[in-house]
Amino acid sequence: MKTLLDSLQMAEDCLLGHASDEQRLLFEASLLLYPALREDVHWQRKTYHIIRAYGRQRLRHELEAMHRTLFTAPRHRAFRDKVLRIFQQR
């Protein structure tokens, strides 16, 4: 089996869609042969999922903060009124 770093790099390339078809097939075969690699990949997938969820949550909070600022601050009243008029026309 390749070194741990090579295996993790191959896993990352496959999980992120950067691997060629040949690399993906080799990786899938490695998953069948090495249960420890399968477990590492499981945790790597879970880590990616957590990172994406955290990023979405941060973006949602940032958008909510912008919304609050743009729609409640007196200095943005003209902007707020323009936006509301656009949606009232429909």
Buried (B, 14 or more C-beta within 10 A) or exposed (E): EEEEEEBBBBBBBBBEEEBEEEEBEBBEEBBEEBEEBEEBBEEBEEEEEEEEEEEEEEEEEEEEEEEEEBEEEEEEEEEBEEEEEEEEEE
